[in-house]
Amino acid sequence: MSVTVPWTFVRHQAPNIVGMFGAGLRSALPRLGGGQVDTPSAPVTRRMGPFPSALIEAYAAWAGAPPDRYNGVLPPHFFSYWGLGLVSELTGRAPYNLLAAVNQGCRIETRVLMPADEPIQVRGRLTDVSDDGRRIRIASQLEAGTRSTPRAQEIEVVAAVPRRQPGPRRADRPSDPEPAFDTVGHWSAEASDGLNFALLTGDFNPLHTLTPVGRRTRYRSCILHGFGILARTYETIRNAGIDVAVFEARYVKPVPLPSADLAVQVASEPEADGRRAIRLIGVDGKLHLAGHLNETLTGASA
C-alpha cells in the first residue's frame, strides 16, 4: 500500500513539533536538585480539538482502515497525534536525556470511540520512572473523553533510556509455551512512510525521516515510528474482523524502511484471562512487535 500524505498537513503539527523539541532540549540540559522525580505525578489537563477532518481521514487511510470505519469518530490509535505533545511533556519531567529515549510500547483501552466533532479533555500524568540497571523505564498515562463520551480511552505509553554502561543482564525467566498463531493479514512500509507518518502526527525525528541519518545507524536506513507500526498492525487485525477493546504492544525490533509483507499474527485460541497473543513478523522471521489484545472489556474496566 502506498499513501502519499500532502505537505500541507505540516501546518497542523506545530504544537507537537514544539512540544517534542522543547522536551528533548530541556532534558539535555544540566538539572539542579538531583535525579529524583515523584511518581505518580500531579495530573496535567489539556483541552484539544476538534481536529481537521481531512487529517483524520488521511491518518485512517494511511493506517489501512477502510473509508467507512471511522465516519465521524477518532481512530483508537489517533493519540499518536493528539497525545504526542502531552506525552513528550510528561516524559520530559524525568531527569534523563530523552534524546536517547526509545519507544518501548503502549497499552490502549477503548470503551467507546470519541466523536470527531467534539473537543476532547485529556488528563495525563507520569506514572513510573524506574531503573533496572540496563535502562530507565518512563511510563505516562493518558485518560481522554469528550462531553458525550467521558472516560472513553485510557492509554499508557512507555519509553526507555538505555544506560551508557549497562549492568549485567538478568537471568532469563522460563518462558510460557508459544501459542499457535494464525496469520490474519500483511502490510508493507514504503521508504516514504516515515515522512508520511511525520506529516500526520508531527513526529519529525530524523531517525524516521532523514535518509542520511538513517544510513548512519546499524539499520542502514530510516525506521518506521513505533506508533506507525502499531496503527497498521491494529488496522490489519480489524480488517480481519477481530474486535479490539484493549491493545497491548511491545516493540521488539524496528521496522526498516522500506519493508515488505510483514505478517500480522493472532493466537488461534485465547488465554485463560481472555487475552489473545499478537505479533508482527518480517519475511526474514524477525519479530518486530509482540503483545496481546482483548476483544471485550471485562471486570473493573468494563
Disulfide bonds with the S-S distance in Angstrom:
none
